[in-house]
Amino acid sequence: MLNPYSAEERLQAMVSAAYRASRSHFSHLPLRFIIDPPVDMLDAALARQVAIHVLVVQFSIPRRRLIVLLNVGRSMVNQAIRTVDYRCDEAVFERTYRAIAARANDLFMTALSEAAEDAA
């Protein structure tokens, strides 16, 4: 059960929503490959980059907080942001990214509303 007043639990719910939303488009990948992509799987790396971009841009999680939360390097987070920003110049990718970001937001808001219903 999610405690909506706990910043840590809200952050974990945001991370979960971003990964699950990214997986909704990259459905051929298991979630564990999106969380920690194998070196030779570029699509898994892109899926994680999209999830990181959603967390920073859509959910406004500070990069430093995200680095600690995901236990990743600063350069990896910065590269994910640059890569997705660059790829969003393509109309098809931008539409897909917006769909993933909207799905992440929906998943997070659903988790919050279910937590509120459980508390009532």
OpenMM code with the backbone's topology and positions (N, CA, C; nanometers):
from openmm import Vec3, app, unit

residues = "MET LEU ASN PRO TYR SER ALA GLU GLU ARG LEU GLN ALA MET VAL SER ALA ALA TYR ARG ALA SER ARG SER HIS PHE SER HIS LEU PRO LEU ARG PHE ILE ILE ASP PRO PRO VAL ASP MET LEU ASP ALA ALA LEU ALA ARG GLN VAL ALA ILE HIS VAL LEU VAL VAL GLN PHE SER ILE PRO ARG ARG ARG LEU ILE VAL LEU LEU ASN VAL GLY ARG SER MET VAL ASN GLN ALA ILE ARG THR VAL ASP TYR ARG CYS ASP GLU ALA VAL PHE GLU ARG THR TYR ARG ALA ILE ALA ALA ARG ALA ASN ASP LEU PHE MET THR ALA LEU SER GLU ALA ALA GLU ASP ALA ALA".split()
positions = [
    Vec3(0.0843, -0.1172, 0.0000),
    Vec3(0.0000, 0.0000, 0.0000),
    Vec3(0.0891, 0.1239, 0.0000),
    Vec3(0.0578, 0.2183, -0.0853),
    Vec3(0.1340, 0.3416, -0.1009),
    Vec3(0.0869, 0.4461, -0.0005),
    Vec3(0.1811, 0.5054, 0.0716),
    Vec3(0.1500, 0.6159, 0.1617),
    Vec3(0.1713, 0.7452, 0.0834),
    Vec3(0.0632, 0.8167, 0.0474),
    Vec3(0.0793, 0.9367, -0.0357),
    Vec3(0.1523, 1.0501, 0.0349),
    Vec3(0.1704, 1.0407, 0.1654),
    Vec3(0.2401, 1.1451, 0.2405),
    Vec3(0.3885, 1.1153, 0.2578),
    Vec3(0.4328, 1.0003, 0.2117),
    Vec3(0.5733, 0.9626, 0.2199),
    Vec3(0.6430, 0.9966, 0.0878),
    Vec3(0.7388, 1.0884, 0.0947),
    Vec3(0.8110, 1.1288, -0.0265),
    Vec3(0.8837, 1.0093, -0.0889),
    Vec3(0.9429, 0.9251, -0.0058),
    Vec3(1.0164, 0.8090, -0.0565),
    Vec3(0.9234, 0.7121, -0.1297),
    Vec3(0.8076, 0.6859, -0.0738),
    Vec3(0.7129, 0.5942, -0.1389),
    Vec3(0.6570, 0.6543, -0.2671),
    Vec3(0.6349, 0.7850, -0.2694),
    Vec3(0.5891, 0.8501, -0.3928),
    Vec3(0.6958, 0.8403, -0.5017),
    Vec3(0.8228, 0.8597, -0.4628),
    Vec3(0.9314, 0.8471, -0.5604),
    Vec3(0.9382, 0.7050, -0.6160),
    Vec3(0.9262, 0.6058, -0.5278),
    Vec3(0.9283, 0.4664, -0.5741),
    Vec3(0.8114, 0.4384, -0.6684),
    Vec3(0.6957, 0.4962, -0.6387),
    Vec3(0.5791, 0.4782, -0.7267),
    Vec3(0.6028, 0.5449, -0.8612),
    Vec3(0.6696, 0.6598, -0.8621),
    Vec3(0.7015, 0.7274, -0.9887),
    Vec3(0.7981, 0.6438, -1.0721),
    Vec3(0.8995, 0.5879, -1.0068),
    Vec3(0.9968, 0.5035, -1.0773),
    Vec3(0.9264, 0.3812, -1.1354),
    Vec3(0.8430, 0.3191, -1.0560),
    Vec3(0.7685, 0.2025, -1.1035),
    Vec3(0.6802, 0.2385, -1.2222),
    Vec3(0.6118, 0.3516, -1.2131),
    Vec3(0.5235, 0.3945, -1.3221),
    Vec3(0.6027, 0.4225, -1.4491),
    Vec3(0.7192, 0.4864, -1.4360),
    Vec3(0.8012, 0.5172, -1.5540),
    Vec3(0.8527, 0.3899, -1.6211),
    Vec3(0.9014, 0.2956, -1.5413),
    Vec3(0.9496, 0.1693, -1.5988),
    Vec3(0.8357, 0.0912, -1.6637),
    Vec3(0.7223, 0.0841, -1.5975),
    Vec3(0.6088, 0.0095, -1.6532),
    Vec3(0.5562, 0.0759, -1.7802),
    Vec3(0.5542, 0.2078, -1.7835),
    Vec3(0.5085, 0.2783, -1.9030),
    Vec3(0.6058, 0.2558, -2.0189),
    Vec3(0.7344, 0.2584, -1.9890),
    Vec3(0.8336, 0.2327, -2.0926),
    Vec3(0.8195, 0.0899, -2.1453),
    Vec3(0.7930, -0.0029, -2.0550),
    Vec3(0.7744, -0.1417, -2.0962),
    Vec3(0.6497, -0.1593, -2.1813),
    Vec3(0.5493, -0.0730, -2.1634),
    Vec3(0.4267, -0.0857, -2.2433),
    Vec3(0.4560, -0.0659, -2.3916),
    Vec3(0.5581, 0.0115, -2.4245),
    Vec3(0.5960, 0.0275, -2.5653),
    Vec3(0.6998, -0.0762, -2.6067),
    Vec3(0.7916, -0.1059, -2.5177),
    Vec3(0.8960, -0.2055, -2.5454),
    Vec3(0.8518, -0.3389, -2.4852),
    Vec3(0.7372, -0.3883, -2.5300),
    Vec3(0.6742, -0.5051, -2.4676),
    Vec3(0.7521, -0.6345, -2.4892),
    Vec3(0.8457, -0.6356, -2.5831),
    Vec3(0.9255, -0.7562, -2.6063),
    Vec3(1.0362, -0.7732, -2.5025),
    Vec3(1.0550, -0.6712, -2.4181),
    Vec3(1.1616, -0.6761, -2.3179),
    Vec3(1.1060, -0.7072, -2.1794),
    Vec3(1.1718, -0.7953, -2.1055),
    Vec3(1.1318, -0.8123, -1.9657),
    Vec3(1.1703, -0.6863, -1.8868),
    Vec3(1.0974, -0.6600, -1.7826),
    Vec3(1.1197, -0.5407, -1.7026),
    Vec3(1.2622, -0.5349, -1.6471),
    Vec3(1.3191, -0.6492, -1.6136),
    Vec3(1.4546, -0.6501, -1.5579),
    Vec3(1.5580, -0.5988, -1.6586),
    Vec3(1.5317, -0.6163, -1.7909),
    Vec3(1.6238, -0.5642, -1.8926),
    Vec3(1.6106, -0.4128, -1.9067),
    Vec3(1.4943, -0.3589, -1.8765),
    Vec3(1.4778, -0.2131, -1.8819),
    Vec3(1.5445, -0.1499, -1.7596),
    Vec3(1.5327, -0.2138, -1.6463),
    Vec3(1.5945, -0.1619, -1.5237),
    Vec3(1.7467, -0.1687, -1.5324),
    Vec3(1.7991, -0.2787, -1.5842),
    Vec3(1.9440, -0.2975, -1.5971),
    Vec3(1.9736, -0.3622, -1.7322),
    Vec3(1.9832, -0.2802, -1.8383),
    Vec3(1.9964, -0.3359, -1.9734),
    Vec3(2.1283, -0.4104, -1.9963),
    Vec3(2.1204, -0.5257, -2.0615),
    Vec3(2.2438, -0.5923, -2.1032),
    Vec3(2.3184, -0.5042, -2.2040),
    Vec3(2.4487, -0.5165, -2.2076),
    Vec3(2.5322, -0.4295, -2.2908),
    Vec3(2.4941, -0.4375, -2.4382),
    Vec3(2.4576, -0.5540, -2.4868),
    Vec3(2.4327, -0.5711, -2.6296),
    Vec3(2.2884, -0.5426, -2.6719),
    Vec3(2.2031, -0.4987, -2.5809),
    Vec3(2.0623, -0.4743, -2.6140),
    Vec3(2.0352, -0.3234, -2.6156),
    Vec3(2.0486, -0.2651, -2.7336),
    Vec3(2.0318, -0.1207, -2.7471),
    Vec3(1.8873, -0.0767, -2.7236),
    Vec3(1.7917, -0.1622, -2.7582),
    Vec3(1.6518, -0.1252, -2.7341),
    Vec3(1.6216, -0.1205, -2.5843),
    Vec3(1.6841, -0.2076, -2.5058),
    Vec3(1.6658, -0.2040, -2.3604),
    Vec3(1.7282, -0.0774, -2.3025),
    Vec3(1.8429, -0.0386, -2.3564),
    Vec3(1.9068, 0.0853, -2.3103),
    Vec3(1.8190, 0.2055, -2.3436),
    Vec3(1.7600, 0.2070, -2.4623),
    Vec3(1.6717, 0.3172, -2.5004),
    Vec3(1.5473, 0.3192, -2.4119),
    Vec3(1.4939, 0.2035, -2.3798),
    Vec3(1.3765, 0.1973, -2.2918),
    Vec3(1.4086, 0.2563, -2.1555),
    Vec3(1.5278, 0.2267, -2.1022),
    Vec3(1.5670, 0.2846, -1.9738),
    Vec3(1.5897, 0.4345, -1.9868),
    Vec3(1.6476, 0.4785, -2.0979),
    Vec3(1.6684, 0.6215, -2.1189),
    Vec3(1.5352, 0.6959, -2.1239),
    Vec3(1.4374, 0.6366, -2.1873),
    Vec3(1.3045, 0.6980, -2.1921),
    Vec3(1.2456, 0.7065, -2.0513),
    Vec3(1.2588, 0.6002, -1.9739),
    Vec3(1.2068, 0.6009, -1.8359),
    Vec3(1.2761, 0.7079, -1.7521),
    Vec3(1.4065, 0.7212, -1.7663),
    Vec3(1.4802, 0.8230, -1.6918),
    Vec3(1.4360, 0.9625, -1.7343),
    Vec3(1.4182, 0.9831, -1.8630),
    Vec3(1.3733, 1.1130, -1.9128),
    Vec3(1.2348, 1.1470, -1.8568),
    Vec3(1.1464, 1.0497, -1.8540),
    Vec3(1.0133, 1.0717, -1.7964),
    Vec3(1.0248, 1.1122, -1.6498),
    Vec3(1.1121, 1.0461, -1.5762),
    Vec3(1.1279, 1.0776, -1.4342),
    Vec3(1.1795, 1.2196, -1.4129),
    Vec3(1.2742, 1.2622, -1.4952),
    Vec3(1.3331, 1.3950, -1.4778),
    Vec3(1.2410, 1.5039, -1.5322),
    Vec3(1.1879, 1.4841, -1.6511),
    Vec3(1.1117, 1.5901, -1.7179),
    Vec3(0.9646, 1.5913, -1.6755),
    Vec3(0.8987, 1.4776, -1.6778),
    Vec3(0.7559, 1.4733, -1.6496),
    Vec3(0.7258, 1.4751, -1.4999),
    Vec3(0.8044, 1.4003, -1.4213),
    Vec3(0.7799, 1.3928, -1.2773),
    Vec3(0.8649, 1.4919, -1.1979),
    Vec3(0.9520, 1.5645, -1.2664),
    Vec3(1.0355, 1.6698, -1.2046),
    Vec3(1.1192, 1.6200, -1.0867),
    Vec3(1.1717, 1.4997, -1.0998),
    Vec3(1.2632, 1.4492, -0.9972),
    Vec3(1.4010, 1.5082, -1.0274),
    Vec3(1.4639, 1.5736, -0.9302),
    Vec3(1.5971, 1.6296, -0.9544),
    Vec3(1.6967, 1.5207, -0.9945),
    Vec3(1.7861, 1.5561, -1.0837),
    Vec3(1.8827, 1.4578, -1.1339),
    Vec3(1.9656, 1.3972, -1.0214),
    Vec3(2.0079, 1.4787, -0.9274),
    Vec3(2.0897, 1.4259, -0.8172),
    Vec3(2.0117, 1.3249, -0.7344),
    Vec3(1.8847, 1.3524, -0.7122),
    Vec3(1.8005, 1.2587, -0.6360),
    Vec3(1.7825, 1.1293, -0.7139),
    Vec3(1.7658, 1.1418, -0.8450),
    Vec3(1.7469, 1.0240, -0.9300),
    Vec3(1.8721, 0.9365, -0.9326),
    Vec3(1.9879, 0.9995, -0.9337),
    Vec3(2.1142, 0.9250, -0.9334),
    Vec3(2.1224, 0.8362, -0.8093),
    Vec3(2.0856, 0.8910, -0.6950),
    Vec3(2.0882, 0.8143, -0.5704),
    Vec3(1.9783, 0.7081, -0.5713),
    Vec3(1.8595, 0.7466, -0.6167),
    Vec3(1.7447, 0.6563, -0.6161),
    Vec3(1.7674, 0.5332, -0.7040),
    Vec3(1.8238, 0.5547, -0.8238),
    Vec3(1.8443, 0.4438, -0.9176),
    Vec3(1.9817, 0.3797, -0.9045),
    Vec3(2.0687, 0.4413, -0.8226),
    Vec3(2.2044, 0.3910, -0.8051),
    Vec3(2.2781, 0.3819, -0.9387),
    Vec3(2.2767, 0.4949, -1.0116),
    Vec3(2.3445, 0.5033, -1.1411),
    Vec3(2.4375, 0.6235, -1.1397),
    Vec3(2.5206, 0.6336, -1.2417),
    Vec3(2.6145, 0.7438, -1.2516),
    Vec3(2.5502, 0.8692, -1.3109),
    Vec3(2.6105, 0.9815, -1.2771),
    Vec3(2.5615, 1.1101, -1.3265),
    Vec3(2.5675, 1.1166, -1.4787),
    Vec3(2.6747, 1.0643, -1.5365),
    Vec3(2.6889, 1.0692, -1.6820),
    Vec3(2.5807, 0.9866, -1.7518),
    Vec3(2.5393, 0.8775, -1.6882),
    Vec3(2.4346, 0.7947, -1.7495),
    Vec3(2.3022, 0.8687, -1.7536),
    Vec3(2.2684, 0.9397, -1.6465),
    Vec3(2.1443, 1.0165, -1.6430),
    Vec3(2.1501, 1.1301, -1.7456),
    Vec3(2.2625, 1.2006, -1.7497),
    Vec3(2.2768, 1.3100, -1.8457),
    Vec3(2.2702, 1.2591, -1.9893),
    Vec3(2.3323, 1.1451, -2.0167),
    Vec3(2.3279, 1.0869, -2.1517),
    Vec3(2.1855, 1.0468, -2.1888),
    Vec3(2.1114, 0.9931, -2.0935),
    Vec3(1.9716, 0.9553, -2.1206),
    Vec3(1.8891, 1.0781, -2.1581),
    Vec3(1.9092, 1.1870, -2.0862),
    Vec3(1.8354, 1.3102, -2.1149),
    Vec3(1.8712, 1.3614, -2.2544),
    Vec3(2.0001, 1.3663, -2.2854),
    Vec3(2.0439, 1.4147, -2.4174),
    Vec3(1.9923, 1.3260, -2.5293),
    Vec3(2.0003, 1.1954, -2.5104),
    Vec3(1.9575, 1.1022, -2.6155),
    Vec3(1.8096, 1.1178, -2.6466),
    Vec3(1.7267, 1.1214, -2.5441),
    Vec3(1.5827, 1.1320, -2.5669),
    Vec3(1.5477, 1.2700, -2.6233),
    Vec3(1.6116, 1.3750, -2.5752),
    Vec3(1.5879, 1.5083, -2.6319),
    Vec3(1.6221, 1.5104, -2.7806),
    Vec3(1.7345, 1.4497, -2.8159),
    Vec3(1.7760, 1.4439, -2.9562),
    Vec3(1.6774, 1.3612, -3.0390),
    Vec3(1.6360, 1.2471, -2.9863),
    Vec3(1.5446, 1.1603, -3.0614),
    Vec3(1.4057, 1.2216, -3.0759),
    Vec3(1.3689, 1.3097, -2.9823),
    Vec3(1.2368, 1.3745, -2.9899),
    Vec3(1.2263, 1.4726, -3.1065),
    Vec3(1.3374, 1.4995, -3.1744),
    Vec3(1.3319, 1.5815, -3.2960),
    Vec3(1.2590, 1.5082, -3.4079),
    Vec3(1.2528, 1.3759, -3.3980),
    Vec3(1.1787, 1.2942, -3.4952),
    Vec3(1.0334, 1.2864, -3.4495),
    Vec3(0.9409, 1.3155, -3.5393),
    Vec3(0.7987, 1.3231, -3.5036),
    Vec3(0.7442, 1.1904, -3.4506),
    Vec3(0.7833, 1.0802, -3.5120),
    Vec3(0.7321, 0.9499, -3.4704),
    Vec3(0.7785, 0.9174, -3.3292),
    Vec3(0.9064, 0.9413, -3.3024),
    Vec3(0.9590, 0.9141, -3.1685),
    Vec3(0.8929, 1.0052, -3.0659),
    Vec3(0.8726, 1.1326, -3.1003),
    Vec3(0.8113, 1.2259, -3.0063),
    Vec3(0.6696, 1.1832, -2.9696),
    Vec3(0.5928, 1.1385, -3.0687),
    Vec3(0.4569, 1.0896, -3.0392),
    Vec3(0.4612, 0.9696, -2.9457),
    Vec3(0.5537, 0.8788, -2.9721),
    Vec3(0.5671, 0.7608, -2.8869),
    Vec3(0.6103, 0.8002, -2.7469),
    Vec3(0.7051, 0.8931, -2.7386),
    Vec3(0.7507, 0.9389, -2.6078),
    Vec3(0.6355, 1.0026, -2.5309),
    Vec3(0.5583, 1.0861, -2.5960),
    Vec3(0.4455, 1.1508, -2.5279),
    Vec3(0.3445, 1.0478, -2.4780),
    Vec3(0.3235, 0.9416, -2.5562),
    Vec3(0.2321, 0.8349, -2.5131),
    Vec3(0.2877, 0.7633, -2.3900),
    Vec3(0.4179, 0.7377, -2.3893),
    Vec3(0.4805, 0.6716, -2.2743),
    Vec3(0.4724, 0.7620, -2.1516),
    Vec3(0.4986, 0.8912, -2.1692),
    Vec3(0.4926, 0.9856, -2.0572),
    Vec3(0.3508, 0.9954, -2.0018),
    Vec3(0.2518, 0.9980, -2.0904),
    Vec3(0.1122, 1.0038, -2.0457),
    Vec3(0.0745, 0.8762, -1.9715),
    Vec3(0.1215, 0.7626, -2.0207),
    Vec3(0.0938, 0.6343, -1.9545),
    Vec3(0.1580, 0.6316, -1.8153),
    Vec3(0.2800, 0.6822, -1.8038),
    Vec3(0.3470, 0.6863, -1.6737),
    Vec3(0.2680, 0.7730, -1.5758),
    Vec3(0.2224, 0.8863, -1.6231),
    Vec3(0.1433, 0.9741, -1.5372),
    Vec3(0.0131, 0.9059, -1.4945),
    Vec3(-0.0526, 0.8391, -1.5875),
    Vec3(-0.1764, 0.7674, -1.5548),
    Vec3(-0.1518, 0.6575, -1.4513),
    Vec3(-0.0439, 0.5816, -1.4690),
    Vec3(-0.0121, 0.4749, -1.3745),
    Vec3(0.0163, 0.5310, -1.2356),
    Vec3(0.0891, 0.6418, -1.2294),
    Vec3(0.1196, 0.7025, -1.1003),
    Vec3(-0.0065, 0.7568, -1.0335),
    Vec3(-0.0897, 0.8252, -1.1086),
    Vec3(-0.2120, 0.8812, -1.0513),
    Vec3(-0.3072, 0.7698, -1.0070),
    Vec3(-0.3104, 0.6603, -1.0797),
    Vec3(-0.3919, 0.5459, -1.0395),
    Vec3(-0.3427, 0.4883, -0.9075),
    Vec3(-0.2103, 0.4771, -0.8935),
    Vec3(-0.1535, 0.4265, -0.7676),
    Vec3(-0.1892, 0.5189, -0.6514),
    Vec3(-0.1839, 0.6494, -0.6741),
    Vec3(-0.2201, 0.7448, -0.5687),
    Vec3(-0.3679, 0.7352, -0.5328),
    Vec3(-0.4532, 0.7254, -0.6335),
    Vec3(-0.5981, 0.7188, -0.6051),
    Vec3(-0.6342, 0.5880, -0.5356),
    Vec3(-0.5689, 0.4778, -0.5726),
    Vec3(-0.5956, 0.3509, -0.5038),
    Vec3(-0.5502, 0.3581, -0.3592),
    Vec3(-0.4381, 0.4267, -0.3346),
    Vec3(-0.3895, 0.4422, -0.1968),
    Vec3(-0.4868, 0.5265, -0.1154),
    Vec3(-0.5432, 0.6287, -0.1777),
    Vec3(-0.6397, 0.7142, -0.1066),
    Vec3(-0.7677, 0.6379, -0.0759),
    Vec3(-0.8116, 0.5534, -0.1703),
    Vec3(-0.9320, 0.4729, -0.1478),
    Vec3(-0.9100, 0.3703, -0.0365),
    Vec3(-0.7889, 0.3116, -0.0328),
    Vec3(-0.7585, 0.2134, 0.0709),
    Vec3(-0.7524, 0.2792, 0.2098),
    Vec3(-0.7074, 0.4030, 0.2116),
    Vec3(-0.6968, 0.4744, 0.3399),
    Vec3(-0.8328, 0.5164, 0.3932),
    Vec3(-0.9288, 0.5337, 0.3029),
    Vec3(-1.0622, 0.5813, 0.3459),
    Vec3(-1.1490, 0.4701, 0.3986),
] * unit.nanometer
topology = app.Topology()
chain = topology.addChain("A")
for resn in residues:
    res = topology.addResidue(resn, chain)
    for name in ("N", "CA", "C"):
        topology.addAtom(name, app.Element.getBySymbol(name[0]), res)
